[in-house]
Every structure is written in structure tokens, then in C-alpha cells.
């Protein structure tokens, strides 16, 4: 590395930065909020889970470091107010992490409800669009910033989740790619983090399995032996993309899936079952 490199690999990789995280009161968002604070960022959690969001702020030392704002990501005024709060409270916005999302496991088109499809697309896609739009409103004049989206392995695959979820995650990646071209002219980076299934409260509720049982099942179905994907791993990927260590990385859909999206295990499983 050259001596004049602007990248500093220090303990606090987000020192002096301000981040807004939607869906930040639980799961990946909660873990990322805590990790960002640990690395020196000021964080605003935007969520509809008021008790959880307020509790996290209390755990991490109060409003000087982290704040909570009630935000329905499908509401333009809510998202606008969340961005404005970050700027008014901490002076700027460096990182917009559009993490809020919902999904279901059902896969039959005949059983899919119209209302659920619209709801998932509204939260996962329209919510991300609003987050990016209002973040760009304050980042473009500053000519810097980072916009992140939580996508999924289902952004490059199909068949493992509800049609609405798979369609929404493909759309999120398309949105990020298009934004990266426009935002690049203003020095703003746009990327996605795409984890494989991880034992978040949303997925444990959807499957009806406990955290350990779900992690065991996911690990068995995974490609990378000996490791279990955890929310901390997804948060670490978001930390990298939000930090100056990735200063020339934009338009990327970073897969955090242990190679799951690369391989189809059906053939090897069939051979093993026939030969056993």
C-alpha cells in the first residue's frame, strides 16, 4: 500500500461518519447498528418497532451516539423525516443502509395473495427507492456518500421463497445498479449485500423453528462446511461496503452465502441417495 493512501485500516473504520439504518431495531439491522457504533459512527435507527429501537439506543449510550425514529419505509414523509433527523442531529448523512424488508416462504403462485405481493414489493423495493431518493437529496450536494441495500441470494436465484420476495430482491439489485451509474457522478457509491438465509427473528417466526434448530438446518443445506451464517457476518459485509476500505467499490452485489448461489447440489444429493 502506498504511503499516501487515503484508506486507514484502524480499529474504528467509520470514525466521524453518520449512518441511517432502516429496519435497524432487530435482526441484521440491529447487529449492523451496534457494529457501526462500535466503529465510531453516529447512527439513526429507523423502524416501526418502537420499543426495540428505543431499547437499543439505551443500551448503546443514548442519543449522542445513536438515535431512534419511527419510520414506515413505505411512507415518503416518514423516510424524509428520518433523513432530515440524521442531518439535523448529527450534521450530515454519509451512509444510508436500506435494510428493512419482509418475505415469506410460500412458493405457489396459486396460493400467493395479491395483498401480500403488493406489501412485499412496497416495503422491499419502494421503501428502498424512497431511502435512496432522500439520501441522494442530501448526499449529492456534499458530493460523497454510500447507499446500501440488503438484497438476498434470492436476487440471483429462485425457487426457495415466495414469488414476491424473489421478485423484490431482483428488483433491489436492479435499482442499485442503475443508481450506481447516476450517483457515481457525484462521488456516491451504491452497493448491495446479499446474504443466504440467516436465523433472524423474521425467519425463525416464519419457519416456526428455534434459532439453533434453524441454524443447524441452514448449515446442513449450505455449501461451506464448518461454518454457520450469522447476522454478524452480514453486518461485517455492510461495514466493509460502508467504510473507506471499499472507496472504489460500487455497483456490487456482495454475496454472503458461502458459495450457495454458485452451485446446484441436486445432482450430488441424488447420486449419494442412490448409492447409499
C-alpha positions as CSV (number, residue, x, y, z in Angstrom):
1,X,0.0,0.0,0.0
2,X,1.3,3.4,-0.9
3,X,2.2,5.8,2.0
4,X,-0.3,8.4,0.8
5,X,-3.2,6.0,0.6
6,X,-6.4,7.6,2.0
7,X,-7.6,4.2,3.4
8,X,-6.9,3.7,7.1
9,X,-7.3,0.2,8.4
10,X,-7.8,1.2,12.0
11,X,-9.9,-0.1,14.8
12,X,-12.7,2.4,14.1
13,X,-13.4,2.1,10.5
14,X,-16.4,4.5,10.4
15,X,-14.9,7.3,12.7
16,X,-16.7,10.5,12.0
17,X,-19.4,9.1,9.8
18,X,-23.2,9.3,10.2
19,X,-25.4,6.3,9.2
20,X,-29.1,5.8,8.9
21,X,-30.3,2.2,9.0
22,X,-33.9,1.2,8.1
23,X,-35.2,-1.9,9.8
24,X,-32.5,-1.3,12.4
25,X,-34.3,-2.5,15.5
26,X,-33.8,-6.2,15.0
27,X,-32.0,-8.9,13.0
28,X,-29.3,-7.7,10.6
29,X,-30.2,-4.1,11.1
30,X,-29.8,-4.2,14.8
31,X,-26.4,-6.0,14.6
32,X,-25.2,-3.6,12.0
33,X,-26.3,-0.6,14.1
34,X,-24.3,-1.9,17.0
35,X,-21.2,-2.7,14.8
36,X,-21.3,0.8,13.2
37,X,-21.4,2.4,16.6
38,X,-18.5,0.3,17.7
39,X,-16.6,1.5,14.7
40,X,-17.1,5.2,15.5
41,X,-20.3,6.1,13.6
42,X,-23.2,8.1,14.7
43,X,-26.3,6.0,13.9
44,X,-30.0,6.6,13.4
45,X,-32.2,3.6,13.6
46,X,-35.4,3.9,11.6
47,X,-38.0,1.2,12.3
48,X,-41.6,0.6,13.3
49,X,-40.6,-1.5,16.3
50,X,-40.5,1.4,18.8
51,X,-39.8,-0.5,22.0
52,X,-36.9,-2.4,20.4
53,X,-35.4,0.6,18.8
54,X,-35.5,2.7,21.9
55,X,-34.0,-0.2,23.9
56,X,-31.0,-0.4,21.6
57,X,-30.4,3.3,21.9
58,X,-30.4,3.0,25.7
59,X,-28.0,0.0,25.6
60,X,-25.5,1.9,23.4
61,X,-25.3,5.1,25.4
62,X,-28.0,7.4,24.5
63,X,-28.7,10.0,21.8
64,X,-25.3,11.4,21.5
65,X,-24.2,8.3,19.7
66,X,-27.4,6.6,18.4
67,X,-31.0,7.7,18.0
68,X,-34.3,6.0,17.1
69,X,-37.0,7.4,14.8
70,X,-40.3,5.7,14.0
71,X,-40.3,5.1,10.2
72,X,-42.6,3.2,7.9
73,X,-40.4,2.9,4.8
74,X,-43.4,2.9,2.5
75,X,-44.2,6.4,3.7
76,X,-42.4,9.2,1.8
77,X,-42.8,11.6,4.7
78,X,-41.5,9.1,7.3
79,X,-38.4,8.4,5.2
80,X,-37.8,12.1,4.5
81,X,-38.1,12.9,8.2
82,X,-35.7,10.2,9.2
83,X,-33.1,11.5,6.8
84,X,-33.7,15.1,8.0
85,X,-33.3,13.9,11.6
86,X,-29.9,12.4,10.9
87,X,-28.7,15.6,9.3
88,X,-30.2,17.9,11.9
89,X,-28.9,15.8,14.8
90,X,-25.5,14.8,13.6
91,X,-24.8,17.3,10.8
92,X,-24.7,15.1,7.7
93,X,-25.5,11.7,6.3
94,X,-22.7,9.5,5.0
95,X,-24.3,6.1,4.9
96,X,-27.9,5.1,4.0
97,X,-28.5,1.4,4.7
98,X,-31.8,0.4,3.2
99,X,-32.2,-2.8,5.2
100,X,-35.9,-3.0,6.0
101,X,-37.5,-6.0,4.3
102,X,-40.2,-8.7,4.6
103,X,-40.8,-12.0,3.0
104,X,-42.5,-15.4,3.1
105,X,-41.6,-19.0,2.3
106,X,-44.7,-19.9,0.3
107,X,-43.9,-20.6,-3.4
108,X,-47.2,-21.5,-5.1
109,X,-48.4,-18.8,-7.4
110,X,-52.0,-20.1,-6.9
111,X,-51.7,-19.6,-3.1
112,X,-50.0,-16.2,-3.3
113,X,-52.2,-13.4,-2.2
114,X,-52.4,-10.2,-4.2
115,X,-52.2,-8.2,-1.0
116,X,-49.0,-9.9,0.2
117,X,-47.3,-9.4,-3.2
118,X,-48.1,-5.6,-3.1
119,X,-47.0,-5.4,0.6
120,X,-43.6,-7.1,0.0
121,X,-42.9,-5.0,-3.1
122,X,-43.9,-1.8,-1.3
123,X,-41.5,-2.5,1.7
124,X,-38.6,-4.1,-0.1
125,X,-38.5,-2.1,-3.3
126,X,-40.5,1.1,-2.9
127,X,-39.1,1.5,0.6
128,X,-35.5,1.2,-0.7
129,X,-36.3,3.6,-3.5
130,X,-37.5,6.2,-1.0
131,X,-34.5,5.7,1.2
132,X,-32.1,6.2,-1.8
133,X,-34.0,9.2,-3.1
134,X,-34.0,11.1,0.2
135,X,-30.4,10.1,0.9
136,X,-29.4,11.4,-2.5
137,X,-31.1,14.6,-1.7
138,X,-28.5,15.4,1.0
139,X,-25.6,13.4,-0.4
140,X,-25.5,14.9,-3.9
141,X,-24.7,18.5,-2.6
142,X,-22.0,17.0,-0.4
143,X,-20.6,15.0,-3.4
144,X,-20.0,11.9,-1.3
145,X,-21.8,9.1,0.5
146,X,-22.7,5.5,0.5
147,X,-26.1,3.9,-0.2
148,X,-26.5,0.2,0.7
149,X,-29.3,-2.2,0.2
150,X,-30.0,-5.6,1.8
151,X,-30.8,-7.9,-1.0
152,X,-30.5,-11.7,-0.8
153,X,-29.2,-14.8,-2.6
154,X,-32.7,-14.8,-4.0
155,X,-31.6,-11.8,-6.0
156,X,-29.7,-14.2,-8.3
157,X,-31.7,-17.4,-7.8
158,X,-35.2,-18.7,-7.5
159,X,-37.3,-21.4,-6.1
160,X,-36.6,-21.1,-2.4
161,X,-39.0,-18.3,-1.4
162,X,-42.3,-16.6,-2.2
163,X,-42.6,-15.0,-5.7
164,X,-43.0,-11.6,-4.2
165,X,-39.7,-11.9,-2.2
166,X,-37.7,-13.2,-5.1
167,X,-39.0,-10.6,-7.5
168,X,-38.4,-7.8,-4.9
169,X,-34.8,-8.8,-4.3
170,X,-34.1,-9.0,-8.1
171,X,-35.6,-5.5,-8.3
172,X,-33.5,-4.1,-5.5
173,X,-30.3,-5.2,-7.3
174,X,-31.5,-3.6,-10.5
175,X,-32.3,-0.4,-8.7
176,X,-28.8,-0.4,-7.1
177,X,-27.1,-0.9,-10.4
178,X,-29.0,1.9,-12.0
179,X,-28.4,4.2,-9.1
180,X,-24.6,3.4,-9.1
181,X,-24.3,4.9,-12.6
182,X,-26.1,8.1,-11.8
183,X,-24.7,8.5,-8.3
184,X,-21.1,7.8,-9.4
185,X,-21.0,11.3,-11.0
186,X,-21.4,12.8,-7.5
187,X,-18.9,10.5,-5.8
188,X,-21.6,8.4,-4.2
189,X,-21.2,4.6,-4.0
190,X,-24.2,2.2,-4.3
191,X,-23.9,-1.5,-3.4
192,X,-26.0,-4.5,-2.2
193,X,-25.3,-7.1,0.5
194,X,-26.9,-10.4,-0.4
195,X,-26.9,-13.0,2.5
196,X,-28.1,-16.5,2.3
197,X,-30.8,-17.4,4.7
198,X,-29.9,-16.4,8.3
199,X,-31.6,-17.1,11.6
200,X,-33.2,-13.6,12.1
201,X,-36.3,-13.1,14.2
202,X,-38.3,-12.8,11.0
203,X,-37.2,-16.2,9.6
204,X,-37.5,-18.0,12.9
205,X,-41.1,-16.8,13.1
206,X,-41.8,-17.7,9.5
207,X,-40.4,-21.3,9.9
208,X,-41.6,-21.9,13.4
209,X,-38.1,-23.2,14.3
210,X,-35.9,-22.1,17.2
211,X,-32.6,-20.2,16.4
212,X,-30.4,-23.3,16.9
213,X,-32.6,-25.7,15.0
214,X,-32.9,-23.3,12.1
215,X,-29.1,-22.6,12.0
216,X,-28.4,-26.4,12.1
217,X,-30.8,-26.9,9.1
218,X,-29.3,-24.0,7.1
219,X,-25.8,-25.1,7.8
220,X,-26.6,-28.6,6.6
221,X,-28.1,-27.3,3.4
222,X,-25.3,-24.8,2.8
223,X,-22.2,-25.2,0.7
224,X,-19.4,-24.1,3.0
225,X,-18.8,-26.8,5.6
226,X,-18.0,-26.0,9.2
227,X,-19.5,-22.5,9.3
228,X,-22.9,-21.1,10.1
229,X,-24.0,-17.8,8.6
230,X,-24.9,-15.3,11.4
231,X,-26.2,-11.8,11.4
232,X,-22.7,-10.6,12.5
233,X,-21.3,-11.8,9.1
234,X,-23.9,-9.8,7.2
235,X,-23.2,-6.7,9.4
236,X,-19.4,-7.2,8.7
237,X,-20.0,-7.1,5.0
238,X,-22.1,-3.9,5.4
239,X,-19.3,-2.4,7.4
240,X,-16.8,-3.1,4.7
241,X,-19.0,-1.6,2.0
242,X,-19.7,1.5,4.2
243,X,-16.1,2.1,5.1
244,X,-13.3,3.8,3.1
245,X,-11.8,0.4,2.6
246,X,-14.2,0.0,-0.3
247,X,-13.7,3.5,-1.6
248,X,-13.7,2.3,-5.3
249,X,-16.3,-0.4,-5.0
250,X,-19.7,0.5,-6.4
251,X,-22.4,-1.4,-8.3
252,X,-21.6,-4.6,-6.5
253,X,-24.0,-7.3,-5.2
254,X,-21.8,-8.8,-2.5
255,X,-22.9,-12.4,-1.9
256,X,-22.5,-13.5,1.7
257,X,-23.6,-17.1,1.1
258,X,-20.7,-19.5,1.4
259,X,-20.9,-20.2,-2.3
260,X,-24.5,-21.4,-2.1
261,X,-25.7,-19.4,-5.1
262,X,-22.9,-20.8,-7.3
263,X,-23.7,-24.5,-7.0
264,X,-26.7,-26.7,-7.5
265,X,-26.5,-29.6,-5.0
266,X,-29.3,-31.6,-6.6
267,X,-27.1,-33.9,-8.7
268,X,-24.7,-34.8,-5.9
269,X,-27.6,-35.4,-3.5
270,X,-29.3,-37.6,-5.9
271,X,-26.2,-39.7,-6.6
272,X,-25.5,-40.0,-2.9
273,X,-29.0,-41.2,-2.1
274,X,-29.0,-43.7,-5.0
275,X,-25.6,-45.1,-4.0
276,X,-26.3,-45.3,-0.2
